[in-house]
Amino acid sequence: VSRTDRGLRVSLTLQPALDVVQVTENLVGSVDEHFLGGGAHTMFIDLRRKTLLNKAVFVGASTFGKCNKNGAPTPFFISSAGYGIYPDTTAIGRLAFPDAAPDNHCNDVPAPCPVEFNKPDRIQLCFKTNRLDYEVYRGDPAAVTQSYFQRVGMPVLPPPRQFAMTKWRDKVSSQSEVIEDMVELQKRGIPLDSIWIDNPWEQGPAGGRVTYACIGALTFDNQQFPDPQAMIDQLKAGGVSLGTWVAPFLSKAAD
């Protein structure tokens, strides 16, 4: 245990570390505490009596809200008791808060990291790694958050255009719709900085047209967008930038 200008840093190492596949730490907790943190997730705000998964995973827009899975996870959390904990690790793991109810995490097999449920006196940290480092901060939420950002860095302020008006459709049937959006908004005096094209927009594998194919060759579909460069040039002439939604996958059939 060492002191830093942020608070305390606890480092647990095992000797030998060979064949160690997970580490667990139990902290004293209470069911009277409320917790915030865990990164971006859609399941809940207060982490009281919850189990939190520290794993970046995409489960699809239609099922994301049904699973306790984070889109941008962090194991950092703040307690209403006046402290915060930051497990300084990128390992897959789970956090179980006091009296946490069982959570199958969409039936992941094997479970990301085993924790015990319905334990009212402890906060459980479990990570699939052979060591554990975590920091302890004290104070109100503002002070704890400031200490956390001293460790991980402050978010970078986006350029001003990122705060400007953006137009997005769930599905775009043709490039004429894209131009129509710009023309109609500008005709009504509505400022517009960028238009985003969501999937599907890519050419299907092997040059074939696949209906609503979100994964292709990173080129515009030649039926939806017969002249994408002309579309881009027309948008640019109107002072509008173009963005495209790209799926983080590769098609096995893609060249």
Disulfide bonds with the S-S distance in Angstrom:
Cys67-Cys106 1.91
Cys113-Cys126 2.10
